[in-house]
Amino acid sequence: MADYVAYYRSLDSDSRHISGMLSFTSDARLGTKANAHDARLRMLEEFGNEALSWSIYRIDRKRARTDQMDGQQQLDFREPAKRRKRNTQRGLI
């Protein structure tokens, strides 16, 4: 079984617009009706009747993460790169 990520959203006319993603597993290949059906069932299991009008607009394969982060963001405190000024005046004759 492979792991996939499905992206869903509610109708644009809905007063409370909802969008998000959920992960699921499926035996079917990516892009098949069976895979989309598994994603839909997982979404309905998780959200119930509220998700009946929602649509799944994209399904991607879940990538294996080799470098697991512990939730801490990595900040870059280096000095910004200095840009070299051009000494030519363009457009002047």
C-alpha distances in whole Angstrom, upper triangle without the diagonal:
4,7,10,13,15,19,22,25,28,31,33,36,35,37,34,32,29,26,23,19,16,13,10,6,5,5,8,10,12,15,15,16,13,11,15,15,12,13,17,16,15,18,20,19,20,23,24,27,28,25,26,28,25,23,20,22,19,15,14,12,12,14,14,17,19,22,22,25,27,27,31,31,33,36,38,42,43,46,45,46,50,50,53,56,57,60,61,62,60,62,66,68
4,7,10,13,17,19,23,26,29,31,34,33,35,33,30,26,23,20,17,14,11,9,6,6,6,8,9,9,13,13,15,13,10,13,15,12,12,16,16,14,17,20,19,19,22,24,27,27,24,25,26,24,22,18,19,16,12,11,8,8,10,11,14,17,20,20,22,24,25,28,28,30,33,35,39,40,43,42,42,46,46,49,52,53,57,57,58,57,58,62,64
4,7,10,14,16,20,23,26,28,31,30,32,29,27,23,20,17,13,11,7,6,5,7,9,10,11,10,13,14,16,14,11,13,14,11,11,14,15,12,14,18,17,16,19,22,24,24,21,23,24,21,20,16,17,14,11,9,6,5,8,9,12,15,18,17,20,21,22,25,25,27,30,32,36,37,40,39,40,44,44,47,50,51,55,55,56,55,56,60,63
4,7,10,13,17,20,23,25,28,27,29,26,24,20,17,14,10,8,6,5,6,7,10,10,10,8,11,13,14,13,9,10,12,10,8,12,13,11,13,16,16,15,18,20,23,22,19,21,21,18,16,13,13,10,7,6,4,5,8,11,13,17,19,18,20,22,22,25,25,26,29,32,35,37,39,38,39,42,43,46,48,49,53,53,54,52,54,57,60
4,7,10,14,17,20,22,25,24,26,23,20,17,13,10,7,6,4,6,9,11,14,13,13,10,12,14,15,15,11,11,13,11,8,12,13,11,11,15,15,14,16,18,21,20,17,19,19,16,14,10,11,8,6,5,6,6,9,12,14,18,19,18,19,21,20,23,23,25,27,30,33,35,37,36,37,40,41,44,46,47,51,52,52,50,52,55,58
4,6,10,13,16,18,21,20,23,20,17,14,11,8,5,5,6,8,10,12,15,14,14,11,11,13,13,13,10,9,11,10,6,9,11,10,9,12,14,13,14,16,18,17,14,15,16,12,10,7,8,6,4,6,9,9,13,16,18,21,23,21,22,24,23,25,25,27,30,32,35,37,39,38,39,42,42,45,47,48,52,52,52,51,52,55,58
4,7,11,13,15,18,17,20,17,14,11,8,6,4,7,9,11,14,15,19,17,17,14,13,16,16,16,13,11,13,13,9,10,13,12,10,13,15,14,14,16,18,16,13,15,14,10,9,6,6,5,6,8,11,12,15,18,19,23,24,22,23,24,22,25,24,26,28,31,34,36,38,36,37,40,40,43,45,46,50,50,50,48,49,53,56
4,7,10,12,15,14,16,14,11,8,6,6,6,8,11,13,16,17,20,19,19,16,15,17,16,17,14,11,13,13,10,9,13,12,9,11,14,12,12,14,15,13,9,11,10,7,6,4,6,7,9,12,15,15,18,21,23,26,27,26,26,27,25,27,27,29,31,33,37,38,40,38,40,42,42,46,47,48,52,52,52,50,51,54,57
4,7,8,11,10,13,11,8,6,4,6,9,11,15,16,20,21,24,23,23,20,18,20,19,20,18,14,16,17,13,12,15,14,11,13,16,14,12,15,14,12,9,11,9,6,6,7,8,10,12,15,18,19,22,25,26,29,30,28,28,29,26,29,28,30,32,34,37,39,41,39,40,43,42,46,47,48,52,52,51,49,50,54,57
4,6,8,7,10,8,6,5,6,9,12,14,17,19,22,23,26,25,25,23,21,22,20,22,20,16,17,18,15,13,16,16,12,13,16,15,12,14,13,10,8,9,7,4,6,9,10,13,16,19,22,22,25,28,29,33,33,31,31,32,29,31,31,33,35,37,40,42,43,41,43,46,45,48,49,51,54,54,54,52,52,56,59
4,5,5,9,9,7,8,9,13,15,18,21,22,25,26,29,27,27,24,22,23,21,23,22,18,19,21,18,15,18,19,15,16,19,18,15,16,15,12,10,11,7,6,8,11,12,15,18,21,24,25,28,31,32,36,36,35,34,35,32,35,34,36,37,39,42,44,45,43,45,47,46,49,50,51,55,54,54,51,52,55,58
4,5,8,9,7,9,10,14,17,20,23,25,28,29,32,30,29,26,24,26,24,26,25,21,22,24,21,19,22,22,18,19,23,21,18,20,18,15,14,14,11,10,11,13,13,16,20,23,26,27,29,33,33,37,37,36,35,36,33,35,33,36,36,38,41,43,44,41,43,45,44,47,48,49,52,52,51,49,49,52,55
4,6,9,8,11,13,17,20,22,26,27,31,31,34,32,32,29,27,28,26,28,27,23,24,26,23,21,23,24,20,20,24,23,19,20,18,15,15,15,11,11,13,16,16,20,23,26,29,30,33,36,37,40,40,39,38,38,35,37,36,39,39,41,44,46,47,44,46,48,47,50,51,52,55,55,53,51,51,55,58
4,5,6,9,12,15,18,20,24,26,29,30,33,32,32,29,27,28,26,28,27,23,23,25,22,19,22,22,18,18,21,20,16,17,15,12,12,13,10,10,12,16,17,20,23,26,29,29,32,35,35,39,39,37,36,36,33,36,35,37,38,41,43,45,46,44,46,48,48,51,52,53,56,56,55,53,53,57,60
4,6,9,13,16,20,22,26,28,31,32,36,35,35,32,31,32,30,31,30,26,27,28,24,22,24,24,20,20,23,21,18,19,17,13,14,15,13,13,16,19,19,23,25,28,31,31,34,36,37,40,40,38,36,36,33,35,34,37,38,40,42,45,46,44,46,48,47,51,51,53,56,56,55,53,53,56,60
4,6,10,13,17,19,23,25,28,30,34,33,33,30,29,30,29,29,28,24,25,25,22,20,22,22,18,18,21,18,15,17,15,12,12,14,12,12,15,17,18,21,23,26,28,28,31,33,33,37,36,34,33,33,29,32,31,34,35,37,40,42,43,41,44,46,46,49,50,51,55,55,54,53,53,56,59
4,7,10,14,17,20,23,26,28,31,30,30,27,26,27,26,27,25,22,23,23,20,18,21,20,16,17,20,18,15,17,16,12,12,14,12,10,12,14,15,17,20,22,25,25,28,30,30,34,34,32,31,31,28,30,29,32,33,35,38,40,41,39,41,43,43,46,47,49,52,52,51,50,50,54,57
4,7,10,13,17,19,23,24,28,27,27,24,24,25,24,24,22,19,20,20,17,16,18,17,13,14,17,14,12,14,14,11,10,13,11,8,11,12,13,15,17,19,22,22,24,27,27,31,30,29,28,28,25,27,26,29,31,33,36,38,40,38,40,43,43,46,47,49,52,53,52,50,51,54,58
4,7,10,14,17,20,22,25,24,24,21,21,22,22,22,20,17,19,18,15,14,17,15,12,14,16,14,12,15,16,13,11,14,12,9,9,10,10,12,14,16,19,18,21,24,24,27,27,26,25,26,23,25,24,27,28,31,34,36,38,36,38,40,40,44,45,46,50,50,50,48,49,53,56
4,7,11,14,17,19,23,22,22,19,19,21,21,21,18,16,18,17,13,13,16,13,11,14,15,12,12,15,17,14,12,15,14,11,11,10,11,11,12,13,16,15,18,20,20,24,24,22,22,22,20,22,22,24,26,29,32,34,36,35,36,39,39,43,44,46,50,50,50,49,50,53,56
4,7,10,14,16,19,19,19,16,17,19,19,18,15,14,15,14,10,12,14,11,9,13,14,11,12,15,17,15,13,16,16,12,11,9,10,9,9,10,12,12,14,17,17,21,22,20,20,21,19,22,21,24,26,29,32,34,36,35,36,40,40,43,45,47,50,51,51,49,51,54,57
4,7,10,13,17,17,17,15,16,18,18,17,14,13,14,12,8,10,11,8,7,11,11,9,11,14,16,15,13,15,16,13,13,10,12,11,10,11,12,10,14,16,17,20,21,19,20,21,19,22,23,25,28,31,34,36,38,37,39,42,43,46,48,50,53,54,54,53,54,58,61
4,7,10,14,14,15,13,15,17,17,15,12,12,13,11,8,11,12,8,9,13,12,11,13,16,19,18,15,18,19,16,15,12,14,12,10,10,9,8,11,13,14,18,19,18,19,20,19,22,23,25,28,31,34,36,39,38,39,43,43,46,49,50,54,55,55,54,55,59,62
4,7,10,12,13,12,14,15,15,13,10,11,11,8,7,10,10,7,9,12,11,11,14,16,19,19,16,18,19,17,16,13,15,13,10,11,10,9,13,14,16,20,21,20,22,23,22,26,26,28,32,34,38,40,42,41,42,46,46,50,52,53,57,58,58,57,58,62,65
4,7,9,11,11,14,14,14,12,9,11,11,8,8,12,11,9,12,14,13,14,17,18,21,22,19,20,22,20,18,15,17,15,12,11,10,10,13,14,17,19,22,21,23,24,24,28,28,30,33,36,39,41,44,43,44,48,48,51,54,55,59,59,60,58,60,63,66
4,5,8,9,12,11,11,8,6,9,9,6,8,11,11,10,13,15,15,16,19,20,22,23,20,21,22,20,18,15,17,15,12,12,10,11,15,16,19,22,25,24,26,28,28,31,32,33,36,39,42,44,46,45,46,50,50,53,55,56,60,60,61,59,61,64,67
4,7,9,12,11,12,9,8,11,11,9,11,14,14,13,17,18,18,19,22,23,25,26,23,24,25,23,21,18,20,17,14,14,12,14,16,17,21,23,26,26,28,30,31,34,34,36,39,41,45,46,49,48,48,52,52,55,57,58,62,62,63,61,62,66,68
4,7,9,7,8,6,5,9,10,8,11,13,14,14,17,18,19,20,22,23,25,26,22,23,24,22,19,16,17,15,12,13,12,14,17,18,22,25,28,27,30,32,32,35,35,36,39,41,45,46,49,47,48,51,51,54,56,57,60,60,61,59,60,64,66
4,6,6,9,8,6,10,12,11,12,15,16,16,18,20,21,22,24,25,27,28,24,24,25,23,20,16,17,14,11,11,10,13,15,17,21,23,26,26,29,31,31,34,34,35,38,39,43,44,46,45,45,48,48,51,53,54,57,57,58,56,57,61,63
4,6,9,9,6,8,11,11,11,14,16,16,17,20,20,21,23,24,26,26,22,23,23,20,17,14,13,11,8,7,7,11,13,16,19,22,25,25,27,30,29,32,31,33,35,37,41,41,44,42,42,45,45,48,50,50,54,54,55,52,54,57,60
4,7,8,7,7,11,11,11,13,16,16,17,19,21,22,23,24,25,25,21,21,21,19,15,12,11,9,8,9,10,14,16,19,22,25,28,28,30,32,32,34,33,35,37,38,42,43,45,43,43,46,46,48,50,50,54,54,54,52,53,57,59
4,5,5,7,9,10,11,13,14,16,17,19,20,22,23,23,25,25,21,21,21,19,16,13,13,12,10,12,13,16,19,21,25,28,30,30,32,35,34,37,36,38,40,42,46,46,48,47,47,50,49,52,54,54,58,58,58,55,56,60,62
4,5,5,6,9,10,10,12,14,15,16,18,20,21,21,22,23,19,18,18,17,14,12,13,13,11,14,15,18,21,24,27,30,33,32,34,36,35,38,38,39,42,44,47,49,51,49,49,52,52,54,56,57,60,60,60,58,58,62,65
4,5,5,6,9,10,10,12,14,15,16,18,20,20,21,22,19,18,19,18,16,13,15,14,12,14,15,17,20,23,26,29,31,31,33,35,34,37,37,39,42,44,47,49,51,49,50,53,53,56,57,58,62,62,62,60,61,64,67
4,5,5,6,9,10,11,12,14,15,17,19,19,21,21,18,18,19,17,14,11,13,11,9,11,11,13,17,19,22,25,28,27,29,31,31,34,34,35,38,40,44,45,47,46,46,49,49,52,54,55,59,59,59,57,58,62,64
4,5,5,6,9,10,11,12,14,15,16,17,18,19,15,15,15,13,11,8,10,9,8,11,12,15,18,21,24,27,29,28,30,32,31,34,33,35,38,40,43,45,47,45,46,49,49,52,53,54,58,58,58,56,57,60,63
4,5,5,6,9,10,11,12,14,15,15,16,17,14,13,15,13,12,10,13,13,11,14,15,17,21,23,26,29,31,30,32,33,32,36,36,38,40,43,46,48,50,48,49,52,52,55,57,58,62,62,62,59,60,64,67
4,5,5,6,9,10,11,12,14,15,17,18,14,15,16,15,13,11,14,13,11,13,13,15,18,20,23,26,29,27,29,30,30,33,33,35,38,41,44,46,48,47,48,51,51,54,56,58,61,61,62,60,61,64,67
4,5,5,6,9,10,11,12,13,15,16,12,13,14,12,10,8,11,10,8,11,12,13,17,19,21,25,27,25,27,28,27,30,30,33,35,38,41,43,45,44,45,48,48,51,53,54,58,58,59,57,58,61,64
4,5,5,6,9,10,11,11,12,13,9,9,11,9,8,7,11,11,11,14,15,17,20,23,25,29,30,29,30,31,29,33,33,35,38,40,44,45,48,46,47,50,50,53,55,56,60,60,60,58,59,63,66
4,5,5,6,9,10,10,12,13,10,10,13,12,12,11,15,15,14,16,17,18,22,23,26,29,31,29,30,31,30,33,34,36,39,42,45,47,50,48,50,53,53,56,58,59,63,63,64,61,63,66,69
4,5,5,6,9,10,12,13,11,12,14,13,13,11,15,14,13,15,15,15,19,21,23,26,27,26,27,27,26,30,30,33,36,39,42,44,47,45,47,50,51,54,56,57,61,61,62,60,61,65,68
4,5,5,6,8,10,10,7,9,11,9,10,9,13,13,12,15,16,16,20,22,24,27,28,26,27,27,26,29,30,32,35,38,41,43,45,44,46,49,49,52,54,56,59,60,60,58,59,63,66
4,5,5,5,7,8,6,7,10,10,11,11,15,16,16,18,20,20,24,25,27,31,32,30,30,30,29,32,33,36,38,41,44,47,49,48,49,52,53,56,58,59,63,63,63,61,62,66,69
4,6,6,9,11,9,11,14,13,14,14,18,18,17,19,20,20,23,25,26,30,31,28,29,29,28,31,32,35,38,41,44,47,49,48,50,53,54,57,59,61,64,65,65,63,64,68,71
4,6,10,10,9,11,14,13,14,14,17,18,17,19,20,19,22,23,24,28,28,26,26,26,25,28,29,32,35,38,41,44,46,45,47,50,51,54,56,58,62,62,62,61,62,65,69
4,7,6,6,9,11,10,13,13,17,18,18,20,22,21,24,26,27,30,31,28,28,28,26,29,30,33,36,39,42,44,46,45,47,50,51,54,56,58,61,62,62,60,61,65,68
4,5,6,8,11,11,14,15,18,20,20,23,24,24,27,29,30,34,34,32,32,32,30,33,34,37,39,43,46,48,50,49,51,54,55,58,60,61,65,65,65,63,64,68,71
4,5,5,9,10,13,15,19,21,21,24,26,26,30,32,33,37,37,35,35,35,33,36,36,40,42,45,48,50,52,51,53,56,56,59,61,62,66,66,66,64,65,68,71
4,6,7,8,12,14,17,20,20,23,26,25,29,31,32,35,36,33,33,33,31,34,34,37,39,42,45,47,49,48,50,53,53,56,57,59,63,63,62,61,61,65,68
4,6,5,8,10,14,16,17,20,22,22,26,28,29,33,34,31,31,32,29,33,33,36,38,40,43,46,48,46,48,51,51,54,55,57,61,61,60,59,59,63,66
4,6,8,11,14,17,18,21,24,24,28,30,32,36,37,35,35,35,33,36,36,39,41,44,47,49,51,49,51,53,53,57,58,59,63,63,62,60,61,64,67
4,7,10,13,16,18,21,24,25,28,31,33,36,37,35,35,36,33,36,36,39,40,43,46,48,50,48,49,52,51,55,56,57,60,60,60,58,58,61,64
4,7,10,13,14,18,21,21,25,28,29,33,33,32,32,32,30,33,32,35,37,39,42,44,46,44,46,48,48,51,52,54,57,57,57,55,55,59,62
4,6,9,11,15,18,19,23,26,27,31,32,31,31,32,30,33,32,34,36,39,42,44,45,43,44,47,47,50,51,52,55,55,55,53,53,57,60
4,6,8,11,14,16,19,22,24,28,29,28,28,30,28,31,30,32,34,36,40,41,43,41,42,45,45,48,49,50,54,54,54,51,52,56,59
4,7,10,14,16,19,22,24,27,28,28,28,30,28,31,29,31,33,35,38,40,41,39,40,42,42,45,46,47,51,50,50,48,49,52,55
4,7,10,12,15,19,20,24,25,25,26,28,26,29,27,29,31,33,36,37,39,37,38,41,40,43,45,45,49,49,49,47,48,52,54
4,7,9,12,16,18,21,23,23,24,26,25,28,27,28,31,32,36,37,39,38,38,41,41,44,46,47,51,51,51,49,50,54,56
4,6,9,12,15,18,20,20,21,24,23,25,25,26,28,30,34,35,37,35,36,39,39,42,44,45,49,49,49,47,49,52,55
4,6,9,12,15,18,18,20,23,22,25,24,25,28,30,34,35,37,36,36,40,40,43,45,46,50,50,51,49,51,54,57
4,7,9,12,15,14,16,19,19,22,21,22,26,27,31,32,35,34,35,38,39,42,44,46,49,50,51,49,51,55,57
4,6,9,12,12,14,17,18,20,20,20,23,25,29,30,33,32,32,36,36,39,42,43,47,48,49,48,50,53,56
4,6,9,10,13,16,17,19,19,20,23,25,28,30,33,32,33,36,37,40,43,45,48,49,51,49,52,55,58
4,6,6,9,12,14,16,16,16,20,21,25,26,29,29,30,34,35,38,41,43,46,48,49,48,50,53,56
4,6,9,13,15,16,16,16,20,21,24,25,29,29,30,33,35,38,41,43,46,48,49,48,51,54,57
4,6,10,12,13,13,13,16,18,21,22,26,26,27,31,32,35,39,41,44,46,48,47,50,52,55
4,7,9,11,12,12,16,18,22,23,27,27,29,33,34,37,41,43,46,48,50,49,52,54,57
4,6,7,8,9,13,16,19,21,24,25,27,31,32,36,39,41,45,47,48,48,50,53,56
4,6,9,10,14,17,20,22,26,26,29,32,35,38,41,44,47,49,50,50,53,55,59
4,6,9,12,16,18,21,25,25,28,31,33,37,39,42,45,47,48,48,51,53,57
4,6,9,13,15,18,21,22,25,28,31,34,37,40,43,45,46,46,49,51,55
4,6,10,12,15,18,19,21,25,27,31,33,36,39,41,43,42,45,47,51
4,7,10,12,15,16,19,22,24,28,31,33,37,39,40,40,43,46,49
4,6,9,12,13,16,19,22,25,28,31,34,36,38,38,41,43,46
4,6,9,10,12,16,18,22,24,28,31,33,35,35,38,40,43
4,7,9,12,15,18,21,24,27,30,33,34,35,38,40,43
4,6,9,12,15,18,21,24,27,30,32,32,36,37,41
4,6,9,12,15,18,21,24,27,28,30,33,34,37
4,6,9,13,15,18,21,24,26,26,30,31,35
4,6,10,13,16,19,21,23,24,27,29,32
4,6,9,13,15,18,20,21,25,26,29
4,6,9,12,15,17,18,21,23,26
4,6,9,12,14,16,19,20,23
4,6,9,11,13,16,17,20
4,6,8,9,13,14,17
4,7,9,13,13,15
4,6,9,9,12
4,7,6,9
4,6,9
4,7
4
